[in-house]
Amino acid sequence: MLKQVMLGTAILASASFATYSYFPVPATHTGEAKLVGGFTMQDKWEGVDMAVKGRFVPVEKLEVMLNLPFRVMNRYDGKNDSEKTGVQNLSFGARYQVIPNVAAFIDFEFPTGKDKISDDGFQFYFGGQFSQRFANLDIGTELGISYTTEGKDKVTPPMQLTVAAELDPLLFQNITPYIGAYFKIILNDPKYADHEGVETSGKTGFFPYVGANFKLTEMFSFDLSAKLGFGKDYLSYTCDGNNNTPATFEASFNVKF
């Protein structure tokens, strides 16, 4: 395994290196649970993923997060590959609201998933966030670094820098549209124990998205969103040679408590 899992996993399930929200930690003793599902296509490859996500604020300013993704369908050129479906790596994270506009976070991904669709090393993602409200516009930003440990194949993947931003215009009472994007920048080259690695430093991916949250009641809501991916060199490395633009369409049902 070369640590090159189809990008659909990262974009859709958000299991790898993705905090729950770019905006401030909610009130104490509140939480949210999500059932997320979506479809990703990239040239001849198609995938369907599901994820169960949740967050809770046990004490003031501290949020904990859990994410369990599952690959439902993996298909290439019309042919299903059941060997590449199943449970993916479990993620756990924590976020602390340092001051009203700034939060710090760290996420852990554990190698609990199926080997053919998940890394077998431990993954860490840490960094900070800044958010601000301007009149009827919420702005959330994030800067983070990811690191993955060496797996059974004696390969250490390169570190990556993530720069992200999202705009949430507060225009309607029950509908909140949002638009955002993130860059992923590879910081170094992978390390191989038994042979020379490829050059990946500086390869950059750009992933814009757009969506909306529809509030049904104070407790229930759902989201619809779409994402694209750009950066042929980045995609070629992270998607096992496939540098075509991936597109992901996602929906989630959300419960606040």
matplotlib code that plots the C-alpha trace (Angstrom):
import matplotlib.pyplot as plt

x = [0.0, 1.4, -0.9, -2.8, -6.5, -9.0, -9.7, -13.4, -12.8, -11.2, -13.6, -16.8, -16.5, -14.2, -12.5, -9.0, -7.9, -11.2, -12.5, -16.2, -16.8, -14.8, -17.0, -16.9, -17.5, -21.2, -22.7, -21.8, -23.7, -25.0, -24.1, -25.0, -25.1, -25.1, -25.8, -23.8, -24.1, -22.9, -21.6, -18.2, -17.1, -13.7, -13.3, -14.2, -14.2, -17.3, -17.8, -20.7, -19.8, -21.7, -20.5, -21.8, -20.5, -21.1, -19.8, -20.5, -19.4, -18.8, -17.3, -17.2, -15.2, -14.2, -15.7, -15.1, -15.8, -16.2, -16.4, -17.0, -17.0, -18.0, -17.4, -20.7, -19.7, -16.5, -16.8, -14.4, -15.5, -18.9, -17.4, -18.0, -15.1, -16.5, -12.9, -12.7, -15.9, -16.3, -15.5, -12.9, -10.7, -12.3, -11.5, -11.6, -10.9, -11.0, -11.3, -10.8, -12.1, -9.1, -10.8, -14.1, -12.6, -9.8, -9.9, -7.2, -7.8, -6.3, -7.7, -6.6, -7.3, -6.9, -6.1, -9.3, -10.6, -10.3, -6.7, -7.6, -9.4, -7.7, -4.2, -2.7, -0.7, -1.9, -2.9, -2.7, -4.1, -3.6, -3.9, -6.0, -9.1, -10.2, -13.9, -15.7, -19.2, -19.6, -23.2, -25.1, -22.0, -20.1, -16.5, -14.6, -11.0, -8.6, -4.8, -3.7, -0.9, -1.3, 1.1, 0.8, 3.0, 4.8, 2.6, 3.2, 4.5, 7.4, 6.1, 5.8, 3.5, 4.4, 3.1, 0.4, -0.7, -4.4, -5.6, -9.4, -12.2, -16.0, -18.5, -22.0, -24.4, -27.2, -30.0, -32.9, -34.5, -34.5, -31.9, -28.2, -26.3, -22.5, -19.5, -16.0, -12.7, -9.6, -6.0, -4.0, -0.2, 2.2, 5.2, 7.8, 8.4, 7.3, 9.9, 10.4, 12.4, 13.6, 13.6, 13.8, 10.6, 8.9, 9.1, 5.9, 6.9, 4.9, 2.1, -1.1, -4.8, -7.7, -11.2, -14.1, -17.6, -21.0, -24.0, -26.9, -28.3, -32.1, -33.6, -36.7, -37.1, -34.9, -33.6, -33.6, -32.0, -30.4, -27.5, -26.9, -23.5, -21.3, -17.4, -14.8, -11.1, -8.3, -4.5, -3.4, -0.1, -1.7, -4.6, -2.2, -0.3, -3.2, -5.5, -3.2, -2.5, -6.0, -5.6, -9.1, -11.4, -13.4, -16.9, -18.7, -22.4, -23.3, -26.3, -26.6, -29.4, -28.6, -29.9, -29.0, -29.4]
y = [0.0, 3.5, 5.5, 6.7, 6.2, 7.6, 11.3, 10.6, 9.3, 12.5, 14.9, 13.0, 11.3, 14.0, 11.5, 12.5, 15.9, 17.7, 19.5, 19.5, 23.2, 26.4, 28.4, 28.9, 26.0, 25.8, 26.2, 23.9, 20.5, 20.8, 18.6, 17.5, 14.2, 13.8, 11.0, 11.9, 10.3, 11.2, 10.3, 11.0, 10.6, 11.1, 10.1, 6.4, 6.0, 6.3, 5.9, 6.1, 6.8, 7.1, 8.6, 9.0, 12.1, 13.7, 16.4, 17.4, 20.2, 18.5, 21.6, 25.3, 26.0, 22.4, 20.4, 16.7, 15.1, 11.5, 10.4, 6.9, 6.6, 3.7, 3.0, 1.6, 1.4, 1.4, 1.2, 1.7, 1.7, 0.3, -2.6, -2.9, -3.8, -5.2, -5.6, -1.8, -1.3, -1.4, 0.4, 3.2, 4.6, 6.1, 9.7, 11.5, 15.2, 18.0, 21.7, 24.5, 28.0, 30.0, 33.4, 34.3, 34.5, 31.9, 28.1, 25.4, 21.8, 18.4, 15.4, 11.8, 9.1, 5.5, 2.6, 0.7, 0.5, -2.0, -2.2, -1.9, 1.5, 3.0, 3.9, 1.6, 4.4, 6.9, 10.3, 13.6, 17.0, 20.1, 23.8, 26.9, 28.7, 32.3, 33.3, 36.6, 37.9, 41.0, 42.2, 39.3, 37.3, 34.6, 34.0, 30.9, 30.1, 27.3, 26.6, 23.1, 20.6, 16.8, 14.1, 10.3, 7.7, 4.9, 1.9, -1.8, -1.2, 1.0, 4.1, 7.5, 9.8, 13.4, 16.1, 18.4, 22.0, 22.9, 26.4, 26.8, 29.4, 29.5, 32.2, 31.8, 34.7, 35.0, 36.0, 33.8, 32.5, 28.8, 28.5, 29.2, 29.1, 28.7, 28.8, 27.8, 26.3, 24.7, 24.3, 21.2, 21.7, 18.8, 19.9, 17.2, 13.9, 10.5, 8.3, 4.6, 2.2, 0.1, 2.4, 6.0, 8.0, 10.3, 14.0, 15.5, 18.7, 21.7, 19.8, 21.7, 20.8, 23.3, 22.2, 24.7, 23.8, 25.3, 24.2, 25.1, 24.2, 23.8, 24.2, 22.1, 22.7, 23.8, 20.2, 18.9, 20.2, 18.9, 20.0, 19.7, 20.5, 20.0, 20.0, 19.9, 19.2, 20.9, 20.5, 17.8, 17.0, 16.8, 14.7, 12.4, 11.6, 11.3, 9.5, 6.8, 8.5, 9.8, 13.6, 14.2, 16.6, 14.9, 16.0, 15.1, 15.6, 15.3, 15.3, 15.0, 14.8, 16.7, 16.5, 19.0, 18.2]
z = [0.0, -0.9, 1.3, -1.8, -1.1, -3.5, -2.8, -2.5, 1.0, 2.2, 0.5, 1.3, 4.6, 6.1, 8.2, 7.4, 8.8, 9.0, 12.1, 12.8, 12.3, 11.6, 13.9, 17.7, 20.2, 21.1, 24.6, 27.4, 27.6, 24.0, 21.0, 17.6, 15.6, 11.9, 9.4, 6.3, 2.9, -0.6, -4.0, -5.5, -9.1, -10.6, -14.3, -14.4, -10.6, -8.4, -4.7, -2.2, 1.4, 4.7, 8.0, 11.5, 13.1, 16.4, 18.8, 22.4, 24.7, 28.2, 29.8, 28.9, 25.7, 25.1, 22.2, 21.5, 18.2, 16.8, 13.2, 11.9, 8.0, 5.9, 2.2, 0.7, -2.9, -4.9, -8.7, -11.6, -15.2, -14.2, -12.2, -8.4, -6.2, -2.9, -1.6, -1.3, 0.7, 4.4, 7.6, 7.4, 10.1, 13.2, 14.0, 17.4, 18.0, 20.5, 20.1, 22.7, 22.4, 23.6, 23.1, 21.5, 18.0, 18.2, 18.8, 18.9, 17.8, 17.5, 15.6, 15.8, 13.2, 14.4, 12.0, 12.8, 9.2, 6.4, 5.1, 1.4, 1.9, 5.0, 6.1, 8.7, 10.4, 13.1, 11.7, 13.6, 12.5, 14.6, 14.3, 14.9, 13.8, 13.6, 13.1, 13.0, 12.4, 10.2, 10.2, 8.5, 7.5, 9.5, 8.4, 9.6, 8.8, 9.7, 9.4, 10.2, 9.7, 9.3, 10.1, 9.5, 11.2, 9.4, 8.6, 8.1, 4.6, 6.1, 4.3, 6.0, 4.0, 3.6, 6.0, 4.6, 5.3, 5.1, 4.7, 4.7, 4.8, 4.8, 4.4, 5.9, 5.0, 7.4, 5.0, 5.9, 9.1, 8.2, 5.4, 5.8, 2.5, 2.7, 0.4, 1.2, 0.0, 1.3, 0.0, 0.8, 0.3, 0.6, 2.7, 2.1, 0.3, 1.6, 3.2, 2.2, 4.2, 1.3, -1.8, -2.9, -2.6, -5.1, -5.0, -3.7, -1.8, -3.0, -4.7, -4.0, -4.2, -4.2, -3.1, -3.4, -2.1, -1.9, 0.1, 2.4, 5.8, 6.0, 9.5, 10.0, 13.8, 16.6, 16.9, 13.3, 10.1, 6.9, 4.6, 0.9, -0.6, -3.6, -3.8, -6.6, -6.6, -8.6, -8.9, -11.3, -9.6, -6.2, -7.4, -9.3, -6.1, -3.7, -6.1, -7.4, -10.7, -11.4, -11.9, -13.2, -11.3, -8.6, -7.8, -4.6, -3.8, -0.1, 2.1, 5.9, 8.5, 11.6, 15.2, 17.9, 21.6]

ax = plt.figure().add_subplot(projection="3d")
ax.plot(x, y, z, "-o")
ax.set_aspect("equal")
plt.show()
